[in-house]
């Protein structure tokens, strides 16, 4: 009887419902901070809005990204194609059963601010890229290649019978409810993570799923789903491959050169906010297009199916085969950098969080001369 009672209590504590937030979505009008950046506050929002958007075709693209945790500091680069669509600084005040938080969101329906509808605004707080809550928990989400697995998340999810939460909204869920990195991991272990992301018609068969980093001043976890099972590893750097499968890279791993650069210079990020900013700049995505930059970042632009060659390019092929090596270098030398070309990527945003003092520094569009500062 005693064991059953304690088990029931633990289930209640860990099983925080994503529907605990109030149903009425309330938000302030977007305030323009920059041509590509707006700021909003959400006091309430509804998970049902996100599920409805997924069912009706919310676009979820391939995205890059790098995350680093070192002591009090957490850095995140969001890498995406060089486009005109803005990002949104999202503030959420503390409420019943929800921690205060701040972080960055993106509209994956690819709209300018003037084209956004109420439906788009209601979904926005769920499409968080990275953030930090009042407990000093930092979270970011990146893509990782799933085509090398037997399957990613099965139709029934990772934990059938538990409350469902979509993999694409775990940043919002953990910002609201995690009191520590360890607690955030426990929360994910006690829900049924389902997958609307890769099954969405706009995204299906592109070969990428999601993984995330959860950290606080003491701990960090890279959390992944491999063949339907939630697993994690303590790693301080996350790019775009499965950390839990290291030291082996899967054939279509991407971001392996960024990972090496961040690991090699890792200690820079422990010194200060400025140190973490310097570290994250070393992984700026535009370096991938510079053939003189070492290491040449083959995996950031050349792995996957090539329509031109009508063949599938793996990491080993492009780094070990002279034919593909030469083709990659020629591609870089002849590349034209232009906006709104899906083939051209940049680091759309760099977030650096001080988890101890609840501060956030934000740079956008690789403009490191202009910094937006926030304190929670």
For each residue, the residues with C-beta under 8 A, 3 or more apart:
1: 4 5
2: 5 6
3: 6 7
4: 1 7 8
5: 1 2 8 9
6: 2 3 9 10
7: 3 4 10 11
8: 4 5 11 12
9: 5 6 12 13
10: 6 7 13 14
11: 7 8 14 15 190
12: 8 9 15
13: 9 10
14: 10 11 186 187 189 190
15: 11 12 162 163 190 191
16: 20 97 173 176 177 187
17: 20 163
18: 21 47 163 165 169 173
19: 47 48
20: 16 17 97 98
21: 18 44 45 46 47 95 97 98 176
22: 44 46 95
23: 44 46 48
24: 44 46
25: 42 44 45 46 49 121 122 125
26: 42 43 44 45
27: 40 41 42 43 45 121 122 124 125
28: 31 40 41 42
29: 40
30: 38 39 40 88 113 116 121
31: 28 38 39 40
32: 37 38 113
33: 37 38 39 89 372
34: 37 364 370
35: 86
36: 84 85 86 87 348 364 365
37: 32 33 34 86 87 88 89 362 364 372
38: 30 31 32 33 86 87 88 89 113
39: 30 31 33 88 89 91
40: 27 28 29 30 31 88 89 90 91 121 124
41: 27 28 90 91 92 93
42: 25 26 27 28 45 90 91 92 124 125
43: 26 27 92 93 95
44: 21 22 23 24 25 26 95
45: 21 25 26 27 42 49 122 125 126
46: 21 22 23 24 25 49 122
47: 18 19 21 50 51 126 169
48: 19 23 51 52
49: 25 45 46 52 53 119 122 123 126
50: 47 53 54 123 126 127 166 169
51: 47 48 54 55 166 196
52: 48 49 55 56
53: 49 50 56 58 119 123
54: 50 51 58 166 168 196 200
55: 51 52 196
56: 52 53
57: 200 201 202
58: 53 54 108 109 123 200 202
59: 108 109 110 200 202 203
60: 108 168 197 200 202 203
61: 80 108 203
62: 143 206 208
63: 78 79 80 142 143
64: 77 78 79 80 142 143 239 240 254 255 285 300 345
65: 76 77 78 79 129 140 141 142 143 239 240 255
66: 75 76 77 79 142 237 238 239 255 258 259 262 280 283
67: 74 75 76 77 130 140 142 213 237 238 239
68: 74 75 76 236 237 238 262 266 269 276 279 280
69: 73 74 75 138 213 215 220 236
70: 73 236 266 267 269 270 276
71: 217 270
72: 217 354 355 356 357
73: 69 70 269 270 272 273 275 276 352 353 354 355
74: 67 68 69 132 138 140 215 276 352 353 355
75: 66 67 68 69 269 276 277 279 280 350 351 352 353
76: 65 66 67 68 129 130 140 280 350 351 352 353
77: 64 65 66 67 280 283 284 285 347 349 350
78: 63 64 65 87 104 106 129 130 347 348 349 350 351
79: 63 64 65 66 285 345 346 347 348
80: 61 63 64 83 106 345 346 348
81: 340 341 342 343 344 345 346
82: 337 338 339 340 341 344 345 346
83: 80 110 339 340
84: 36 112 339 340
85: 36 106 107 110 111 112
86: 35 36 37 38 107 112 113
87: 36 37 38 78 104 105 106 129 348 349 364
88: 30 37 38 39 40 104 105 106 107 124
89: 33 37 38 39 40 102 103 104 362 372 374
90: 40 41 42 101 102 103 104 105 124 125 128 131
91: 39 40 41 42 101 102 374
92: 41 42 43 98 100 101 102 125 175 176
93: 41 43 100
94: 98 99 100 134
95: 21 22 43 44 98
96:
97: 16 20 21 177
98: 20 21 92 94 95 176 177
99: 94 133 134 135 175 176 177 178 179
100: 92 93 94 133 134 376
101: 90 91 92 131 132 133 134 175 176 376
102: 89 90 91 92 131 132 360 374 376
103: 89 90 128 129 130 131 132 139 171 175 351 360
104: 78 87 88 89 90 128 129 130 131 349 351 362
105: 87 88 90 124 125 127 128 129
106: 78 80 85 87 88 127 129
107: 85 86 88 110 111 116 120 123 124 127
108: 58 59 60 61 127
109: 58 59 120
110: 59 83 85 107
111: 85 107 115 116 120
112: 84 85 86 115 116
113: 30 32 38 86 116
114:
115: 111 112
116: 30 107 111 112 113 120 121
117: 120 121
118: 121 122
119: 49 53 122 123
120: 107 109 111 116 117 123 124
121: 25 27 30 40 116 117 118 124
122: 25 27 45 46 49 118 119
123: 49 50 53 58 107 119 120 126 127
124: 27 40 42 88 90 105 107 120 121 127
125: 25 27 42 45 90 92 105 128 172
126: 45 47 49 50 123 168 169 172
127: 50 105 106 107 108 123 124 168 169
128: 90 103 104 105 125 131 139 141 169 171 172 175
129: 65 76 78 87 103 104 105 106 140 141 171 349 351
130: 67 76 78 103 104 138 139 140 141 171 351 353
131: 90 101 102 103 104 128 138 139 140 171 175
132: 74 101 102 103 136 137 138 139 175 353 355 358 360 376
133: 99 100 101 136 137 174 175 176 178 376
134: 94 99 100 101 358 376
135: 99 178 179 180 216
136: 132 133 216 217 355 356 358
137: 132 133 174 175 178 179 180 181 183 184 214 215 216 355
138: 69 74 130 131 132 213 214 215 216 353 355
139: 103 128 130 131 132 170 171 174 175 178 184 212 213 214 215
140: 65 67 74 76 129 130 131 171 212 213 238 351
141: 65 128 129 130 168 170 171 210 211 212
142: 63 64 65 66 67 210 211 212 213 238 239 240
143: 62 63 64 65 208 209 210 211 240
144: 208 209 210 211 224 240 241 242
145: 148 207 208 209 240 241 250 252 253 254 303
146: 149 152 198 207 208 209
147: 207 252
148: 145 250 251 252
149: 146 152 226 227 250
150: 227
151: 154 227 228
152: 146 149 195 198 209 225 227 228
153: 157 158 167 193 194 195 198 209 225 228
154: 151 157 158 228
155:
156: 160 192
157: 153 154 160 162 164 192 193 194 195
158: 153 154 192 193 194 225 228 229 230
159: 162 189 190 191 192 193 230
160: 156 157 192
161: 192
162: 15 157 159 190 191 192
163: 15 17 18 191 192
164: 157 191 192 193 194
165: 18 169 170 173 191 192 193 194
166: 50 51 54 169 170 193 194 195 196 197
167: 153 170 193 194 195 196 197 209 210 225
168: 54 60 126 127 141 196 197 210
169: 18 47 50 126 127 128 165 166 172 173
170: 139 141 165 166 167 173 174 188 193 212
171: 103 128 129 130 131 139 140 141 174 175 212
172: 125 126 128 169 175 176
173: 16 18 165 169 170 176 177 187
174: 133 137 139 170 171 177 178 184 187 188 214
175: 92 99 101 103 128 131 132 133 137 139 171 172 178
176: 16 21 92 98 99 101 133 172 173
177: 16 97 98 99 173 174 184 187
178: 99 133 135 137 139 174 175 181 183 184 187 214
179: 99 135 137 183
180: 135 137 183 184 216 218 219
181: 137 178 184 185 214 215 216 218 219 220 221
182: 185 186 219 221
183: 137 178 179 180 186 187
184: 137 139 174 177 178 180 181 187 188 214 221
185: 181 182 188 189 214 221 223 232
186: 14 182 183 189 190
187: 14 16 173 174 177 178 183 184 190 191
188: 170 174 184 185 191 193 223 230
189: 14 159 185 186 230
190: 11 14 15 159 162 186 187
191: 15 159 162 163 164 165 187 188
192: 156 157 158 159 160 161 162 163 164 165
193: 153 157 158 159 164 165 166 167 170 188 225 230
194: 153 157 158 164 165 166 167
195: 152 153 157 166 167 198 199 209
196: 51 54 55 166 167 168 199 200
197: 60 166 167 168 200 203 209 210
198: 146 152 153 195 203 204 206 208 209
199: 195 196 203 204
200: 54 57 58 59 60 196 197 203 204
201: 57 204
202: 57 58 59 60
203: 59 60 61 197 198 199 200 206 208
204: 198 199 200 201
205:
206: 62 198 203
207: 145 146 147 252 304
208: 62 143 144 145 146 198 203
209: 143 144 145 146 152 153 167 195 197 198 225
210: 141 142 143 144 167 168 197
211: 141 142 143 144 222 223 224 225 238 242 243
212: 139 140 141 142 170 171 222 223 238
213: 67 69 138 139 140 142 220 221 222 223 238
214: 137 138 139 174 178 181 184 185 220 221 223
215: 69 74 137 138 139 181 219 220 221 355
216: 135 136 137 138 180 181 219 220 355
217: 71 72 136 355 356
218: 180 181
219: 180 181 182 215 216 234
220: 69 181 213 214 215 216 234 235 236
221: 181 182 184 185 213 214 215 232 233 234
222: 211 212 213 232 233 234 235 238 243 244
223: 185 188 211 212 213 214 230 231 232
224: 144 211 230 231 232 233 242 243 244
225: 152 153 158 167 193 209 211 228 229 230 231
226: 149 229 231 242 244 245
227: 149 150 151 152
228: 151 152 153 154 158 225
229: 158 225 226
230: 158 159 188 189 193 223 224 225
231: 223 224 225 226 244
232: 185 221 222 223 224 244
233: 221 222 224 243 244 246
234: 219 220 221 222
235: 220 222 238 243 246
236: 68 69 70 220 266
237: 66 67 68 259 262 263 266
238: 66 67 68 140 142 211 212 213 222 235 243
239: 64 65 66 67 142 254 255 256 258 259 262 283
240: 64 65 142 143 144 145 253 254 255
241: 144 145 245 249 250 253 254 255 256 259
242: 144 211 224 226 245 246 250 253
243: 211 222 224 233 235 238 246
244: 222 224 226 231 232 233
245: 226 241 242 248 249 250
246: 233 235 242 243 249
247:
248: 245
249: 241 245 246 253 256 315
250: 145 148 149 241 242 245 253
251: 148 303 314 315 316
252: 145 147 148 207 303 304 314 315
253: 145 240 241 242 249 250 256 299 303 315
254: 64 145 239 240 241 299 300 303
255: 64 65 66 239 240 241 258 259 299 300
256: 239 241 249 253 259 260 299 315
257: 260 261 295 296 297 298 299 300
258: 66 239 255 261 262 283 297 300
259: 66 237 239 241 255 256 262 263
260: 256 257 263 264 295
261: 257 258 264 265 282 283 295
262: 66 68 237 239 258 259 265 266 279 282 283
263: 237 259 260 266
264: 260 261
265: 261 262 268 269 279 282
266: 68 70 236 237 262 263 269 270 279
267: 70 270 271
268: 265 271 275 276 278 279
269: 68 70 73 75 265 266 275 276 278 279 280
270: 70 71 73 266 267 275
271: 267 268 274 275
272: 73 275 276
273: 73 276 277 352 354 359 361
274: 271 277 278
275: 73 268 269 270 271 272 278 279
276: 68 70 73 74 75 268 269 272 273 279 280 352
277: 75 273 274 280 281 350 352 361 363 368
278: 268 269 274 275 281 282
279: 68 75 262 265 266 268 269 275 276 282 283
280: 66 68 75 76 77 269 276 277 283 284 350 352
281: 277 278 284 350 368
282: 261 262 265 278 279
283: 66 77 239 258 261 262 279 280 287 347
284: 77 280 281 287 346 347 350 366
285: 64 77 79 288 300 345 346 347 366
286: 289 290 345 346 347 366
287: 283 284 290 293 297
288: 285 293 297 300 301 345
289: 286 301 332 335 337 344
290: 286 287 293 332
291: 296 329 332 333
292:
293: 287 288 290 296 297
294:
295: 257 260 261
296: 257 291 293 328 329 332
297: 257 258 287 288 293 300 301
298: 257 301 302 303 315 318 319 325 328
299: 253 254 255 256 257 302 303 315 318
300: 64 254 255 257 258 285 288 297 345
301: 288 289 297 298 328 331 345
302: 298 299 313 318 324 328 331
303: 145 251 252 253 254 298 299 313 314 315 318
304: 207 252 312 313
305: 311 312 313
306: 309 310 311 312 313
307: 310
308:
309: 306 313
310: 306 307
311: 305 306
312: 304 305 306
313: 302 303 304 305 306 309 317 318 324
314: 251 252 303 317 318
315: 249 251 252 253 256 298 299 303 318 319
316: 251 319 320 321
317: 313 314 320 321 324
318: 298 299 302 303 313 314 315 321 324 325 328
319: 298 315 316 325
320: 316 317
321: 316 317 318 324 325
322: 325 326
323: 326 327
324: 302 313 317 318 321 327 328
325: 298 318 319 321 322 328 329
326: 322 323 329 330
327: 323 324 330 331
328: 296 298 301 302 318 324 325 331 332
329: 291 296 325 326 332 333
330: 326 327 333 334
331: 301 302 327 328 334 335
332: 289 290 291 296 328 329 335
333: 291 329 330
334: 330 331
335: 289 331 332 344
336:
337: 82 289 344
338: 82 341 344
339: 82 83 84 344
340: 81 82 83 84
341: 81 82 338 344
342: 81
343: 81
344: 81 82 289 335 337 338 339 341
345: 64 79 80 81 82 285 286 288 300 301
346: 79 80 81 82 284 285 286 365 366
347: 77 78 79 283 284 285 286 350 366
348: 36 78 79 80 87 364 365
349: 77 78 87 104 129 362 363 364 365
350: 75 76 77 78 277 280 281 284 347 362 363 364 366 368
351: 75 76 78 103 104 129 130 140 360 361 362
352: 73 74 75 76 273 276 277 280 360 361 362
353: 73 74 75 76 130 132 138 359 360 361
354: 72 73 273 357 358 359 360
355: 72 73 74 132 136 137 138 215 216 217 358
356: 72 136 217
357: 72 354 375
358: 132 134 136 354 355 375 376
359: 273 353 354 373 374 375 376
360: 102 103 132 351 352 353 354 373 374 375 376
361: 273 277 351 352 353 371 372 373
362: 37 89 104 349 350 351 352 371 372 373 374
363: 277 349 350 366 367 368 370 371 372
364: 34 36 37 87 348 349 350 367 372
365: 36 346 348 349
366: 284 285 286 346 347 350 363
367: 363 364 370
368: 277 281 350 363 371
369:
370: 34 363 367
371: 361 362 363 368
372: 33 37 89 361 362 363 364
373: 359 360 361 362
374: 89 91 102 359 360 362
375: 357 358 359 360
376: 100 101 102 132 133 134 358 359 360
